[in-house]
């Protein structure tokens, strides 16, 4: 089994760091290298949807509720939090549960 290491994650800035002091972070997780790669891929997917959403904002002909990019963003963000909850420390799990986004 691969060794898990502690990481410090910022969902807002889409960063996963091993050194606590490198930048601001919201959550702590313990993950293998492979799990960190999966999380990075989710962040990249979220960023792609974010760019699509930005383009939509500048095209007022597409209403928000008919916007696939926005739906995709919400789905990926939920998946990110689900992954962080799974890998998170007890404090991280409690924080994510308090946000009530995984219902």
C-alpha positions as CSV (number, residue, x, y, z in Angstrom):
1,X,0.0,0.0,0.0
2,X,1.3,3.5,-0.9
3,X,2.3,5.8,1.9
4,X,-0.1,8.6,2.8
5,X,1.4,12.1,3.4
6,X,-0.2,15.2,4.9
7,X,-1.2,17.9,2.4
8,X,-2.7,21.3,2.8
9,X,-5.4,22.1,0.3
10,X,-7.0,25.4,-0.9
11,X,-10.1,24.8,-2.9
12,X,-10.3,28.5,-3.6
13,X,-6.9,28.7,-5.2
14,X,-6.8,25.1,-6.4
15,X,-3.6,24.3,-4.6
16,X,-2.3,21.1,-2.9
17,X,0.8,21.7,-0.8
18,X,3.0,19.6,1.4
19,X,4.4,22.5,3.4
20,X,1.9,24.2,5.6
21,X,3.5,27.6,5.4
22,X,3.7,27.8,1.6
23,X,0.3,29.6,1.1
24,X,-3.1,30.0,2.7
25,X,-5.1,26.8,2.8
26,X,-8.5,25.7,4.1
27,X,-8.3,22.0,4.6
28,X,-5.8,19.2,5.6
29,X,-5.9,15.8,4.0
30,X,-3.8,12.6,4.1
31,X,-3.3,11.1,0.7
32,X,-1.1,8.9,-1.5
33,X,0.6,10.4,-4.5
34,X,-2.0,8.8,-6.7
35,X,-4.9,10.4,-4.7
36,X,-3.2,13.8,-5.0
37,X,-3.0,13.4,-8.8
38,X,-6.7,12.6,-8.9
39,X,-7.5,15.7,-6.9
40,X,-5.2,17.8,-9.2
41,X,-7.2,16.5,-12.2
42,X,-10.5,17.5,-10.5
43,X,-9.1,21.0,-9.9
44,X,-8.0,21.2,-13.6
45,X,-11.5,20.1,-14.7
46,X,-13.1,22.7,-12.4
47,X,-10.8,25.4,-13.9
48,X,-12.0,24.4,-17.4
49,X,-15.6,24.8,-16.4
50,X,-14.7,28.1,-14.6
51,X,-13.3,29.4,-17.9
52,X,-16.4,28.3,-19.8
53,X,-18.6,30.0,-17.2
54,X,-16.5,33.2,-17.5
55,X,-17.2,33.1,-21.3
56,X,-20.9,32.6,-20.6
57,X,-21.0,35.7,-18.3
58,X,-19.9,37.7,-21.3
59,X,-22.6,36.1,-23.5
60,X,-25.9,37.2,-22.0
61,X,-27.9,35.2,-24.5
62,X,-27.3,32.0,-22.4
63,X,-29.4,32.0,-19.2
64,X,-27.7,30.6,-16.1
65,X,-30.1,27.7,-15.6
66,X,-29.4,26.5,-19.2
67,X,-25.7,26.6,-18.8
68,X,-23.9,23.3,-19.1
69,X,-20.6,24.8,-18.0
70,X,-22.1,25.9,-14.8
71,X,-23.7,22.5,-14.1
72,X,-20.4,20.9,-14.8
73,X,-18.6,23.3,-12.4
74,X,-21.1,22.4,-9.7
75,X,-20.8,18.7,-10.2
76,X,-17.0,18.8,-10.2
77,X,-16.9,21.1,-7.1
78,X,-19.1,18.6,-5.3
79,X,-16.8,15.8,-6.4
80,X,-13.8,17.8,-5.1
81,X,-15.4,18.2,-1.7
82,X,-16.4,14.5,-1.7
83,X,-12.8,13.5,-2.3
84,X,-11.5,16.0,0.3
85,X,-14.0,14.6,2.8
86,X,-12.8,11.0,2.1
87,X,-9.2,12.0,2.5
88,X,-9.6,14.6,5.1
89,X,-8.5,14.8,8.7
90,X,-11.3,14.6,11.3
91,X,-11.3,18.4,11.4
92,X,-11.6,18.6,7.6
93,X,-14.4,16.1,7.6
94,X,-16.3,18.1,10.2
95,X,-15.8,21.4,8.3
96,X,-17.1,19.9,5.0
97,X,-20.1,18.4,6.7
98,X,-20.9,21.8,8.3
99,X,-20.9,23.3,4.8
100,X,-23.8,20.9,3.9
101,X,-22.7,20.6,0.2
102,X,-22.6,16.8,0.0
103,X,-26.3,16.2,0.6
